[in-house]
Amino acid sequence: MDISGSWRNNRGFNFRISQHGSQFTWEVPDIAERGSGTVNSRNVTASWVGRMGSGSARGTVETAPDGRATTIRWDNGGVFQKQN
């Protein structure tokens, strides 16, 4: 599952995700946040640290009919929407 690209969460922050194989990282410049995690099929796990604190979460990737990742729903209530 490819989740690389620009995402926006339900709190209005923009995430830039880079992915190499099953490993990914993200950056959120507005809050000096960096995260990293793994993706396995439609399941993702991540941990992060930034100005707003640190944490970890598990999520599920939702896809369009053509298989492109469109949404990530996290178990902490966060929702990421793909922007490109």
PDB file with SEQRES, HELIX, SHEET and CRYST1 records, atoms N, CA, C and O in Angstrom:
SEQRES   1 A   84  MET ASP ILE SER GLY SER TRP ARG ASN ASN ARG GLY PHE          
SEQRES   2 A   84  ASN PHE ARG ILE SER GLN HIS GLY SER GLN PHE THR TRP          
SEQRES   3 A   84  GLU VAL PRO ASP ILE ALA GLU ARG GLY SER GLY THR VAL          
SEQRES   4 A   84  ASN SER ARG ASN VAL THR ALA SER TRP VAL GLY ARG MET          
SEQRES   5 A   84  GLY SER GLY SER ALA ARG GLY THR VAL GLU THR ALA PRO          
SEQRES   6 A   84  ASP GLY ARG ALA THR THR ILE ARG TRP ASP ASN GLY GLY          
SEQRES   7 A   84  VAL PHE GLN LYS GLN ASN                                      
HELIX    1 AA1 PRO A   29  ILE A   31  5                                   3    
SHEET    1 AA1 9 GLY A   5  ASN A   9  0                                        
SHEET    2 AA1 9 ASN A  14  HIS A  20 -1                                        
SHEET    3 AA1 9 GLN A  23  VAL A  28 -1                                        
SHEET    4 AA1 9 GLU A  33  ASN A  40 -1                                        
SHEET    5 AA1 9 ASN A  43  GLY A  50 -1                                        
SHEET    6 AA1 9 GLY A  53  THR A  63 -1                                        
SHEET    7 AA1 9 ALA A  69  TRP A  74 -1                                        
SHEET    8 AA1 9 VAL A  79  LYS A  82 -1                                        
SHEET    9 AA1 9 GLY A   5  ASN A   9 -1                                        
CRYST1    1.000    1.000    1.000  90.00  90.00  90.00 P 1           1          
ATOM      1  N   MET A   1       0.855  -1.179   0.000  1.00  0.00           N  
ATOM      2  CA  MET A   1       0.000   0.000   0.000  1.00  0.00           C  
ATOM      3  C   MET A   1       0.895   1.234   0.000  1.00  0.00           C  
ATOM      4  O   MET A   1       1.766   1.380   0.858  1.00  0.00           O  
ATOM      5  N   ASP A   2       0.678   2.106  -0.953  1.00  0.00           N  
ATOM      6  CA  ASP A   2       1.452   3.345  -1.054  1.00  0.00           C  
ATOM      7  C   ASP A   2       0.683   4.483  -0.380  1.00  0.00           C  
ATOM      8  O   ASP A   2      -0.395   4.868  -0.834  1.00  0.00           O  
ATOM      9  N   ILE A   3       1.251   5.018   0.715  1.00  0.00           N  
ATOM     10  CA  ILE A   3       0.614   6.142   1.409  1.00  0.00           C  
ATOM     11  C   ILE A   3       1.445   7.418   1.289  1.00  0.00           C  
ATOM     12  O   ILE A   3       1.172   8.402   1.976  1.00  0.00           O  
ATOM     13  N   SER A   4       2.450   7.407   0.426  1.00  0.00           N  
ATOM     14  CA  SER A   4       3.297   8.595   0.286  1.00  0.00           C  
ATOM     15  C   SER A   4       2.504   9.750  -0.316  1.00  0.00           C  
ATOM     16  O   SER A   4       1.561   9.546  -1.079  1.00  0.00           O  
ATOM     17  N   GLY A   5       2.908  10.964   0.045  1.00  0.00           N  
ATOM     18  CA  GLY A   5       2.273  12.151  -0.509  1.00  0.00           C  
ATOM     19  C   GLY A   5       1.805  13.116   0.555  1.00  0.00           C  
ATOM     20  O   GLY A   5       2.227  13.045   1.709  1.00  0.00           O  
ATOM     21  N   SER A   6       0.934  14.015   0.157  1.00  0.00           N  
ATOM     22  CA  SER A   6       0.416  15.062   1.040  1.00  0.00           C  
ATOM     23  C   SER A   6      -0.930  14.650   1.615  1.00  0.00           C  
ATOM     24  O   SER A   6      -1.821  14.197   0.897  1.00  0.00           O  
ATOM     25  N   TRP A   7      -1.057  14.818   2.921  1.00  0.00           N  
ATOM     26  CA  TRP A   7      -2.276  14.471   3.635  1.00  0.00           C  
ATOM     27  C   TRP A   7      -2.659  15.631   4.539  1.00  0.00           C  
ATOM     28  O   TRP A   7      -1.803  16.414   4.951  1.00  0.00           O  
ATOM     29  N   ARG A   8      -3.953  15.741   4.848  1.00  0.00           N  
ATOM     30  CA  ARG A   8      -4.444  16.751   5.786  1.00  0.00           C  
ATOM     31  C   ARG A   8      -5.286  16.024   6.821  1.00  0.00           C  
ATOM     32  O   ARG A   8      -6.128  15.194   6.478  1.00  0.00           O  
ATOM     33  N   ASN A   9      -5.052  16.342   8.104  1.00  0.00           N  
ATOM     34  CA  ASN A   9      -5.828  15.648   9.129  1.00  0.00           C  
ATOM     35  C   ASN A   9      -7.063  16.434   9.532  1.00  0.00           C  
ATOM     36  O   ASN A   9      -7.264  17.561   9.079  1.00  0.00           O  
ATOM     37  N   ASN A  10      -7.890  15.841  10.382  1.00  0.00           N  
ATOM     38  CA  ASN A  10      -9.147  16.460  10.768  1.00  0.00           C  
ATOM     39  C   ASN A  10      -8.960  17.627  11.738  1.00  0.00           C  
ATOM     40  O   ASN A  10      -9.940  18.245  12.153  1.00  0.00           O  
ATOM     41  N   ARG A  11      -7.721  17.934  12.101  1.00  0.00           N  
ATOM     42  CA  ARG A  11      -7.428  19.118  12.909  1.00  0.00           C  
ATOM     43  C   ARG A  11      -6.837  20.239  12.056  1.00  0.00           C  
ATOM     44  O   ARG A  11      -6.494  21.301  12.576  1.00  0.00           O  
ATOM     45  N   GLY A  12      -6.716  20.004  10.736  1.00  0.00           N  
ATOM     46  CA  GLY A  12      -6.263  21.036   9.821  1.00  0.00           C  
ATOM     47  C   GLY A  12      -4.771  21.095   9.564  1.00  0.00           C  
ATOM     48  O   GLY A  12      -4.294  22.035   8.928  1.00  0.00           O  
ATOM     49  N   PHE A  13      -4.017  20.108  10.046  1.00  0.00           N  
ATOM     50  CA  PHE A  13      -2.572  20.099   9.824  1.00  0.00           C  
ATOM     51  C   PHE A  13      -2.230  19.323   8.558  1.00  0.00           C  
ATOM     52  O   PHE A  13      -2.875  18.329   8.227  1.00  0.00           O  
ATOM     53  N   ASN A  14      -1.200  19.798   7.858  1.00  0.00           N  
ATOM     54  CA  ASN A  14      -0.737  19.159   6.632  1.00  0.00           C  
ATOM     55  C   ASN A  14       0.459  18.267   6.926  1.00  0.00           C  
ATOM     56  O   ASN A  14       1.435  18.698   7.541  1.00  0.00           O  
ATOM     57  N   PHE A  15       0.372  17.022   6.481  1.00  0.00           N  
ATOM     58  CA  PHE A  15       1.406  16.019   6.674  1.00  0.00           C  
ATOM     59  C   PHE A  15       2.034  15.679   5.329  1.00  0.00           C  
ATOM     60  O   PHE A  15       1.330  15.529   4.331  1.00  0.00           O  
ATOM     61  N   ARG A  16       3.349  15.557   5.303  1.00  0.00           N  
ATOM     62  CA  ARG A  16       4.056  15.092   4.114  1.00  0.00           C  
ATOM     63  C   ARG A  16       4.635  13.728   4.460  1.00  0.00           C  
ATOM     64  O   ARG A  16       5.539  13.625   5.289  1.00  0.00           O  
ATOM     65  N   ILE A  17       4.117  12.685   3.829  1.00  0.00           N  
ATOM     66  CA  ILE A  17       4.555  11.319   4.116  1.00  0.00           C  
ATOM     67  C   ILE A  17       5.485  10.831   3.008  1.00  0.00           C  
ATOM     68  O   ILE A  17       5.164  10.912   1.822  1.00  0.00           O  
ATOM     69  N   SER A  18       6.644  10.323   3.425  1.00  0.00           N  
ATOM     70  CA  SER A  18       7.596   9.664   2.522  1.00  0.00           C  
ATOM     71  C   SER A  18       7.628   8.194   2.895  1.00  0.00           C  
ATOM     72  O   SER A  18       7.642   7.846   4.076  1.00  0.00           O  
ATOM     73  N   GLN A  19       7.640   7.336   1.895  1.00  0.00           N  
ATOM     74  CA  GLN A  19       7.576   5.897   2.155  1.00  0.00           C  
ATOM     75  C   GLN A  19       8.655   5.164   1.388  1.00  0.00           C  
ATOM     76  O   GLN A  19       8.927   5.469   0.227  1.00  0.00           O  
ATOM     77  N   HIS A  20       9.269   4.194   2.048  1.00  0.00           N  
ATOM     78  CA  HIS A  20      10.261   3.307   1.432  1.00  0.00           C  
ATOM     79  C   HIS A  20       9.906   1.895   1.861  1.00  0.00           C  
ATOM     80  O   HIS A  20      10.147   1.504   3.003  1.00  0.00           O  
ATOM     81  N   GLY A  21       9.331   1.134   0.941  1.00  0.00           N  
ATOM     82  CA  GLY A  21       8.869  -0.206   1.276  1.00  0.00           C  
ATOM     83  C   GLY A  21       7.736  -0.129   2.282  1.00  0.00           C  
ATOM     84  O   GLY A  21       6.758   0.585   2.062  1.00  0.00           O  
ATOM     85  N   SER A  22       7.857  -0.855   3.380  1.00  0.00           N  
ATOM     86  CA  SER A  22       6.803  -0.846   4.396  1.00  0.00           C  
ATOM     87  C   SER A  22       7.024   0.229   5.465  1.00  0.00           C  
ATOM     88  O   SER A  22       6.201   0.389   6.366  1.00  0.00           O  
ATOM     89  N   GLN A  23       8.138   0.966   5.363  1.00  0.00           N  
ATOM     90  CA  GLN A  23       8.465   1.998   6.352  1.00  0.00           C  
ATOM     91  C   GLN A  23       8.089   3.382   5.823  1.00  0.00           C  
ATOM     92  O   GLN A  23       8.257   3.659   4.635  1.00  0.00           O  
ATOM     93  N   PHE A  24       7.581   4.247   6.699  1.00  0.00           N  
ATOM     94  CA  PHE A  24       7.288   5.607   6.280  1.00  0.00           C  
ATOM     95  C   PHE A  24       7.679   6.593   7.373  1.00  0.00           C  
ATOM     96  O   PHE A  24       7.823   6.238   8.542  1.00  0.00           O  
ATOM     97  N   THR A  25       7.845   7.831   6.955  1.00  0.00           N  
ATOM     98  CA  THR A  25       8.078   8.943   7.876  1.00  0.00           C  
ATOM     99  C   THR A  25       7.143  10.069   7.485  1.00  0.00           C  
ATOM    100  O   THR A  25       6.685  10.141   6.345  1.00  0.00           O  
ATOM    101  N   TRP A  26       6.857  10.956   8.445  1.00  0.00           N  
ATOM    102  CA  TRP A  26       6.082  12.148   8.106  1.00  0.00           C  
ATOM    103  C   TRP A  26       6.687  13.359   8.770  1.00  0.00           C  
ATOM    104  O   TRP A  26       7.406  13.265   9.765  1.00  0.00           O  
ATOM    105  N   GLU A  27       6.373  14.500   8.188  1.00  0.00           N  
ATOM    106  CA  GLU A  27       6.774  15.787   8.727  1.00  0.00           C  
ATOM    107  C   GLU A  27       5.579  16.713   8.714  1.00  0.00           C  
ATOM    108  O   GLU A  27       4.797  16.730   7.764  1.00  0.00           O  
ATOM    109  N   VAL A  28       5.447  17.495   9.799  1.00  0.00           N  
ATOM    110  CA  VAL A  28       4.413  18.520   9.903  1.00  0.00           C  
ATOM    111  C   VAL A  28       5.130  19.796  10.335  1.00  0.00           C  
ATOM    112  O   VAL A  28       5.256  20.051  11.533  1.00  0.00           O  
ATOM    113  N   PRO A  29       5.602  20.600   9.382  1.00  0.00           N  
ATOM    114  CA  PRO A  29       6.399  21.782   9.721  1.00  0.00           C  
ATOM    115  C   PRO A  29       5.711  22.758  10.682  1.00  0.00           C  
ATOM    116  O   PRO A  29       6.374  23.349  11.534  1.00  0.00           O  
ATOM    117  N   ASP A  30       4.402  22.932  10.558  1.00  0.00           N  
ATOM    118  CA  ASP A  30       3.687  23.905  11.396  1.00  0.00           C  
ATOM    119  C   ASP A  30       3.816  23.640  12.888  1.00  0.00           C  
ATOM    120  O   ASP A  30       3.761  24.570  13.692  1.00  0.00           O  
ATOM    121  N   ILE A  31       3.990  22.374  13.261  1.00  0.00           N  
ATOM    122  CA  ILE A  31       4.086  22.036  14.687  1.00  0.00           C  
ATOM    123  C   ILE A  31       5.378  21.273  14.993  1.00  0.00           C  
ATOM    124  O   ILE A  31       5.487  20.606  16.022  1.00  0.00           O  
ATOM    125  N   ALA A  32       6.352  21.380  14.089  1.00  0.00           N  
ATOM    126  CA  ALA A  32       7.660  20.741  14.260  1.00  0.00           C  
ATOM    127  C   ALA A  32       7.520  19.272  14.659  1.00  0.00           C  
ATOM    128  O   ALA A  32       8.195  18.796  15.572  1.00  0.00           O  
ATOM    129  N   GLU A  33       6.634  18.567  13.959  1.00  0.00           N  
ATOM    130  CA  GLU A  33       6.392  17.165  14.284  1.00  0.00           C  
ATOM    131  C   GLU A  33       7.050  16.257  13.270  1.00  0.00           C  
ATOM    132  O   GLU A  33       7.053  16.526  12.069  1.00  0.00           O  
ATOM    133  N   ARG A  34       7.607  15.175  13.785  1.00  0.00           N  
ATOM    134  CA  ARG A  34       8.160  14.111  12.949  1.00  0.00           C  
ATOM    135  C   ARG A  34       7.581  12.793  13.441  1.00  0.00           C  
ATOM    136  O   ARG A  34       7.510  12.536  14.643  1.00  0.00           O  
ATOM    137  N   GLY A  35       7.172  11.973  12.496  1.00  0.00           N  
ATOM    138  CA  GLY A  35       6.619  10.675  12.833  1.00  0.00           C  
ATOM    139  C   GLY A  35       7.227   9.594  11.967  1.00  0.00           C  
ATOM    140  O   GLY A  35       7.825   9.875  10.928  1.00  0.00           O  
ATOM    141  N   SER A  36       7.071   8.360  12.400  1.00  0.00           N  
ATOM    142  CA  SER A  36       7.537   7.230  11.602  1.00  0.00           C  
ATOM    143  C   SER A  36       6.662   6.034  11.915  1.00  0.00           C  
ATOM    144  O   SER A  36       6.005   5.971  12.954  1.00  0.00           O  
ATOM    145  N   GLY A  37       6.669   5.087  10.989  1.00  0.00           N  
ATOM    146  CA  GLY A  37       5.842   3.908  11.209  1.00  0.00           C  
ATOM    147  C   GLY A  37       5.974   2.896  10.107  1.00  0.00           C  
ATOM    148  O   GLY A  37       6.872   2.962   9.267  1.00  0.00           O  
ATOM    149  N   THR A  38       5.045   1.948  10.133  1.00  0.00           N  
ATOM    150  CA  THR A  38       5.023   0.884   9.143  1.00  0.00           C  
ATOM    151  C   THR A  38       3.622   0.751   8.562  1.00  0.00           C  
ATOM    152  O   THR A  38       2.621   1.076   9.201  1.00  0.00           O  
ATOM    153  N   VAL A  39       3.591   0.267   7.343  1.00  0.00           N  
ATOM    154  CA  VAL A  39       2.324  -0.033   6.684  1.00  0.00           C  
ATOM    155  C   VAL A  39       2.392  -1.477   6.212  1.00  0.00           C  
ATOM    156  O   VAL A  39       3.373  -1.893   5.596  1.00  0.00           O  
ATOM    157  N   ASN A  40       1.331  -2.245   6.507  1.00  0.00           N  
ATOM    158  CA  ASN A  40       1.244  -3.647   6.133  1.00  0.00           C  
ATOM    159  C   ASN A  40      -0.158  -3.865   5.576  1.00  0.00           C  
ATOM    160  O   ASN A  40      -1.129  -3.950   6.328  1.00  0.00           O  
ATOM    161  N   SER A  41      -0.252  -3.954   4.266  1.00  0.00           N  
ATOM    162  CA  SER A  41      -1.541  -4.020   3.595  1.00  0.00           C  
ATOM    163  C   SER A  41      -2.316  -2.751   3.945  1.00  0.00           C  
ATOM    164  O   SER A  41      -1.856  -1.657   3.618  1.00  0.00           O  
ATOM    165  N   ARG A  42      -3.459  -2.854   4.589  1.00  0.00           N  
ATOM    166  CA  ARG A  42      -4.241  -1.658   4.946  1.00  0.00           C  
ATOM    167  C   ARG A  42      -4.056  -1.246   6.403  1.00  0.00           C  
ATOM    168  O   ARG A  42      -4.755  -0.354   6.884  1.00  0.00           O  
ATOM    169  N   ASN A  43      -3.134  -1.878   7.104  1.00  0.00           N  
ATOM    170  CA  ASN A  43      -2.898  -1.571   8.507  1.00  0.00           C  
ATOM    171  C   ASN A  43      -1.639  -0.709   8.655  1.00  0.00           C  
ATOM    172  O   ASN A  43      -0.604  -0.996   8.054  1.00  0.00           O  
ATOM    173  N   VAL A  44      -1.743   0.334   9.451  1.00  0.00           N  
ATOM    174  CA  VAL A  44      -0.600   1.215   9.695  1.00  0.00           C  
ATOM    175  C   VAL A  44      -0.406   1.394  11.203  1.00  0.00           C  
ATOM    176  O   VAL A  44      -1.360   1.356  11.980  1.00  0.00           O  
ATOM    177  N   THR A  45       0.840   1.588  11.586  1.00  0.00           N  
ATOM    178  CA  THR A  45       1.184   1.959  12.959  1.00  0.00           C  
ATOM    179  C   THR A  45       2.138   3.132  12.864  1.00  0.00           C  
ATOM    180  O   THR A  45       2.945   3.201  11.937  1.00  0.00           O  
ATOM    181  N   ALA A  46       2.058   4.049  13.804  1.00  0.00           N  
ATOM    182  CA  ALA A  46       2.923   5.224  13.773  1.00  0.00           C  
ATOM    183  C   ALA A  46       3.203   5.716  15.181  1.00  0.00           C  
ATOM    184  O   ALA A  46       2.417   5.499  16.103  1.00  0.00           O  
ATOM    185  N   SER A  47       4.341   6.386  15.329  1.00  0.00           N  
ATOM    186  CA  SER A  47       4.657   7.123  16.553  1.00  0.00           C  
ATOM    187  C   SER A  47       5.247   8.453  16.121  1.00  0.00           C  
ATOM    188  O   SER A  47       5.802   8.564  15.028  1.00  0.00           O  
ATOM    189  N   TRP A  48       5.128   9.468  16.979  1.00  0.00           N  
ATOM    190  CA  TRP A  48       5.548  10.813  16.595  1.00  0.00           C  
ATOM    191  C   TRP A  48       5.959  11.616  17.815  1.00  0.00           C  
ATOM    192  O   TRP A  48       5.662  11.265  18.956  1.00  0.00           O  
ATOM    193  N   VAL A  49       6.657  12.711  17.529  1.00  0.00           N  
ATOM    194  CA  VAL A  49       7.035  13.677  18.557  1.00  0.00           C  
ATOM    195  C   VAL A  49       7.068  15.056  17.899  1.00  0.00           C  
ATOM    196  O   VAL A  49       7.483  15.189  16.748  1.00  0.00           O  
ATOM    197  N   GLY A  50       6.636  16.065  18.624  1.00  0.00           N  
ATOM    198  CA  GLY A  50       6.616  17.429  18.104  1.00  0.00           C  
ATOM    199  C   GLY A  50       6.246  18.412  19.200  1.00  0.00           C  
ATOM    200  O   GLY A  50       6.166  18.046  20.373  1.00  0.00           O  
ATOM    201  N   ARG A  51       6.020  19.655  18.817  1.00  0.00           N  
ATOM    202  CA  ARG A  51       5.678  20.703  19.779  1.00  0.00           C  
ATOM    203  C   ARG A  51       4.404  20.423  20.557  1.00  0.00           C  
ATOM    204  O   ARG A  51       4.245  20.906  21.679  1.00  0.00           O  
ATOM    205  N   MET A  52       3.496  19.652  19.980  1.00  0.00           N  
ATOM    206  CA  MET A  52       2.226  19.362  20.646  1.00  0.00           C  
ATOM    207  C   MET A  52       2.287  18.063  21.442  1.00  0.00           C  
ATOM    208  O   MET A  52       1.262  17.580  21.923  1.00  0.00           O  
ATOM    209  N   GLY A  53       3.478  17.500  21.583  1.00  0.00           N  
ATOM    210  CA  GLY A  53       3.633  16.285  22.360  1.00  0.00           C  
ATOM    211  C   GLY A  53       4.022  15.096  21.508  1.00  0.00           C  
ATOM    212  O   GLY A  53       4.415  15.236  20.350  1.00  0.00           O  
ATOM    213  N   SER A  54       3.905  13.925  22.105  1.00  0.00           N  
ATOM    214  CA  SER A  54       4.265  12.691  21.409  1.00  0.00           C  
ATOM    215  C   SER A  54       3.138  11.685  21.571  1.00  0.00           C  
ATOM    216  O   SER A  54       2.239  11.860  22.394  1.00  0.00           O  
ATOM    217  N   GLY A  55       3.203  10.634  20.774  1.00  0.00           N  
ATOM    218  CA  GLY A  55       2.179   9.615  20.864  1.00  0.00           C  
ATOM    219  C   GLY A  55       2.396   8.503  19.879  1.00  0.00           C  
ATOM    220  O   GLY A  55       3.399   8.466  19.166  1.00  0.00           O  
ATOM    221  N   SER A  56       1.447   7.595  19.845  1.00  0.00           N  
ATOM    222  CA  SER A  56       1.464   6.501  18.883  1.00  0.00           C  
ATOM    223  C   SER A  56       0.025   6.102  18.596  1.00  0.00           C  
ATOM    224  O   SER A  56      -0.880   6.357  19.391  1.00  0.00           O  
ATOM    225  N   ALA A  57      -0.165   5.480  17.456  1.00  0.00           N  
ATOM    226  CA  ALA A  57      -1.512   5.064  17.061  1.00  0.00           C  
ATOM    227  C   ALA A  57      -1.435   3.960  16.015  1.00  0.00           C  
ATOM    228  O   ALA A  57      -0.410   3.759  15.364  1.00  0.00           O  
ATOM    229  N   ARG A  58      -2.534   3.263  15.878  1.00  0.00           N  
ATOM    230  CA  ARG A  58      -2.722   2.269  14.813  1.00  0.00           C  
ATOM    231  C   ARG A  58      -3.861   2.773  13.938  1.00  0.00           C  
ATOM    232  O   ARG A  58      -4.767   3.460  14.409  1.00  0.00           O  
ATOM    233  N   GLY A  59      -3.802   2.424  12.669  1.00  0.00           N  
ATOM    234  CA  GLY A  59      -4.844   2.895  11.776  1.00  0.00           C  
ATOM    235  C   GLY A  59      -5.145   1.924  10.658  1.00  0.00           C  
ATOM    236  O   GLY A  59      -4.488   0.897  10.489  1.00  0.00           O  
ATOM    237  N   THR A  60      -6.171   2.293   9.897  1.00  0.00           N  
ATOM    238  CA  THR A  60      -6.603   1.515   8.742  1.00  0.00           C  
ATOM    239  C   THR A  60      -6.682   2.435   7.539  1.00  0.00           C  
ATOM    240  O   THR A  60      -7.226   3.537   7.619  1.00  0.00           O  
ATOM    241  N   VAL A  61      -6.136   1.975   6.425  1.00  0.00           N  
ATOM    242  CA  VAL A  61      -6.148   2.741   5.181  1.00  0.00           C  
ATOM    243  C   VAL A  61      -7.389   2.376   4.376  1.00  0.00           C  
ATOM    244  O   VAL A  61      -7.683   1.201   4.160  1.00  0.00           O  
ATOM    245  N   GLU A  62      -8.107   3.402   3.938  1.00  0.00           N  
ATOM    246  CA  GLU A  62      -9.245   3.196   3.034  1.00  0.00           C  
ATOM    247  C   GLU A  62      -8.784   3.567   1.631  1.00  0.00           C  
ATOM    248  O   GLU A  62      -7.944   4.451   1.458  1.00  0.00           O  
ATOM    249  N   THR A  63      -9.333   2.893   0.641  1.00  0.00           N  
ATOM    250  CA  THR A  63      -8.889   3.091  -0.732  1.00  0.00           C  
ATOM    251  C   THR A  63     -10.041   3.441  -1.670  1.00  0.00           C  
ATOM    252  O   THR A  63     -11.210   3.164  -1.401  1.00  0.00           O  
ATOM    253  N   ALA A  64      -9.656   4.060  -2.778  1.00  0.00           N  
ATOM    254  CA  ALA A  64     -10.587   4.306  -3.887  1.00  0.00           C  
ATOM    255  C   ALA A  64     -10.774   2.986  -4.641  1.00  0.00           C  
ATOM    256  O   ALA A  64     -10.016   2.042  -4.419  1.00  0.00           O  
ATOM    257  N   PRO A  65     -11.772   2.908  -5.527  1.00  0.00           N  
ATOM    258  CA  PRO A  65     -11.976   1.680  -6.296  1.00  0.00           C  
ATOM    259  C   PRO A  65     -10.740   1.229  -7.084  1.00  0.00           C  
ATOM    260  O   PRO A  65     -10.565   0.037  -7.336  1.00  0.00           O  
ATOM    261  N   ASP A  66      -9.890   2.178  -7.470  1.00  0.00           N  
ATOM    262  CA  ASP A  66      -8.685   1.807  -8.220  1.00  0.00           C  
ATOM    263  C   ASP A  66      -7.524   1.390  -7.319  1.00  0.00           C  
ATOM    264  O   ASP A  66      -6.436   1.101  -7.818  1.00  0.00           O  
ATOM    265  N   GLY A  67      -7.735   1.353  -5.991  1.00  0.00           N  
ATOM    266  CA  GLY A  67      -6.709   0.894  -5.069  1.00  0.00           C  
ATOM    267  C   GLY A  67      -5.854   1.973  -4.444  1.00  0.00           C  
ATOM    268  O   GLY A  67      -5.033   1.676  -3.576  1.00  0.00           O  
ATOM    269  N   ARG A  68      -6.023   3.233  -4.864  1.00  0.00           N  
ATOM    270  CA  ARG A  68      -5.239   4.327  -4.284  1.00  0.00           C  
ATOM    271  C   ARG A  68      -5.697   4.621  -2.859  1.00  0.00           C  
ATOM    272  O   ARG A  68      -6.892   4.617  -2.563  1.00  0.00           O  
ATOM    273  N   ALA A  69      -4.730   4.876  -1.984  1.00  0.00           N  
ATOM    274  CA  ALA A  69      -5.053   5.251  -0.606  1.00  0.00           C  
ATOM    275  C   ALA A  69      -5.710   6.623  -0.600  1.00  0.00           C  
ATOM    276  O   ALA A  69      -5.211   7.555  -1.231  1.00  0.00           O  
ATOM    277  N   THR A  70      -6.827   6.750   0.112  1.00  0.00           N  
ATOM    278  CA  THR A  70      -7.554   8.023   0.167  1.00  0.00           C  
ATOM    279  C   THR A  70      -7.729   8.552   1.581  1.00  0.00           C  
ATOM    280  O   THR A  70      -7.771   9.765   1.790  1.00  0.00           O  
ATOM    281  N   THR A  71      -7.830   7.653   2.555  1.00  0.00           N  
ATOM    282  CA  THR A  71      -8.125   8.032   3.937  1.00  0.00           C  
ATOM    283  C   THR A  71      -7.379   7.093   4.875  1.00  0.00           C  
ATOM    284  O   THR A  71      -7.257   5.899   4.606  1.00  0.00           O  
ATOM    285  N   ILE A  72      -6.884   7.642   5.977  1.00  0.00           N  
ATOM    286  CA  ILE A  72      -6.364   6.813   7.060  1.00  0.00           C  
ATOM    287  C   ILE A  72      -7.166   7.167   8.306  1.00  0.00           C  
ATOM    288  O   ILE A  72      -7.216   8.330   8.708  1.00  0.00           O  
ATOM    289  N   ARG A  73      -7.785   6.175   8.910  1.00  0.00           N  
ATOM    290  CA  ARG A  73      -8.549   6.357  10.150  1.00  0.00           C  
ATOM    291  C   ARG A  73      -7.747   5.755  11.297  1.00  0.00           C  
ATOM    292  O   ARG A  73      -7.487   4.552  11.322  1.00  0.00           O  
ATOM    293  N   TRP A  74      -7.357   6.609  12.253  1.00  0.00           N  
ATOM    294  CA  TRP A  74      -6.519   6.207  13.369  1.00  0.00           C  
ATOM    295  C   TRP A  74      -7.370   5.861  14.581  1.00  0.00           C  
ATOM    296  O   TRP A  74      -8.465   6.395  14.756  1.00  0.00           O  
ATOM    297  N   ASP A  75      -6.853   4.954  15.425  1.00  0.00           N  
ATOM    298  CA  ASP A  75      -7.596   4.535  16.612  1.00  0.00           C  
ATOM    299  C   ASP A  75      -7.658   5.609  17.700  1.00  0.00           C  
ATOM    300  O   ASP A  75      -8.363   5.432  18.693  1.00  0.00           O  
ATOM    301  N   ASN A  76      -6.941   6.706  17.534  1.00  0.00           N  
ATOM    302  CA  ASN A  76      -7.023   7.831  18.488  1.00  0.00           C  
ATOM    303  C   ASN A  76      -8.016   8.907  18.041  1.00  0.00           C  
ATOM    304  O   ASN A  76      -8.087   9.979  18.642  1.00  0.00           O  
ATOM    305  N   GLY A  77      -8.784   8.615  16.979  1.00  0.00           N  
ATOM    306  CA  GLY A  77      -9.789   9.556  16.478  1.00  0.00           C  
ATOM    307  C   GLY A  77      -9.312  10.427  15.337  1.00  0.00           C  
ATOM    308  O   GLY A  77     -10.109  11.153  14.744  1.00  0.00           O  
ATOM    309  N   GLY A  78      -8.028  10.371  15.015  1.00  0.00           N  
ATOM    310  CA  GLY A  78      -7.506  11.156  13.901  1.00  0.00           C  
ATOM    311  C   GLY A  78      -7.927  10.580  12.562  1.00  0.00           C  
ATOM    312  O   GLY A  78      -8.080   9.367  12.418  1.00  0.00           O  
ATOM    313  N   VAL A  79      -8.114  11.453  11.585  1.00  0.00           N  
ATOM    314  CA  VAL A  79      -8.454  11.044  10.224  1.00  0.00           C  
ATOM    315  C   VAL A  79      -7.576  11.845   9.273  1.00  0.00           C  
ATOM    316  O   VAL A  79      -7.555  13.075   9.335  1.00  0.00           O  
ATOM    317  N   PHE A  80      -6.856  11.165   8.403  1.00  0.00           N  
ATOM    318  CA  PHE A  80      -6.039  11.800   7.364  1.00  0.00           C  
ATOM    319  C   PHE A  80      -6.760  11.635   6.022  1.00  0.00           C  
ATOM    320  O   PHE A  80      -7.253  10.554   5.698  1.00  0.00           O  
ATOM    321  N   GLN A  81      -6.813  12.726   5.250  1.00  0.00           N  
ATOM    322  CA  GLN A  81      -7.365  12.682   3.886  1.00  0.00           C  
ATOM    323  C   GLN A  81      -6.246  12.989   2.905  1.00  0.00           C  
ATOM    324  O   GLN A  81      -5.498  13.949   3.088  1.00  0.00           O  
ATOM    325  N   LYS A  82      -6.130  12.174   1.864  1.00  0.00           N  
ATOM    326  CA  LYS A  82      -5.091  12.364   0.844  1.00  0.00           C  
ATOM    327  C   LYS A  82      -5.384  13.636   0.064  1.00  0.00           C  
ATOM    328  O   LYS A  82      -6.528  13.889  -0.314  1.00  0.00           O  
ATOM    329  N   GLN A  83      -4.355  14.431  -0.177  1.00  0.00           N  
ATOM    330  CA  GLN A  83      -4.507  15.713  -0.863  1.00  0.00           C  
ATOM    331  C   GLN A  83      -4.051  15.688  -2.306  1.00  0.00           C  
ATOM    332  O   GLN A  83      -4.362  16.611  -3.058  1.00  0.00           O  
ATOM    333  N   ASN A  84      -3.333  14.672  -2.714  1.00  0.00           N  
ATOM    334  CA  ASN A  84      -2.883  14.617  -4.128  1.00  0.00           C  
ATOM    335  C   ASN A  84      -2.928  13.224  -4.659  1.00  0.00           C  
ATOM    336  O   ASN A  84      -2.587  12.994  -5.819  1.00  0.00           O  
TER     337      ASN A  84                                                      
END                                                                             
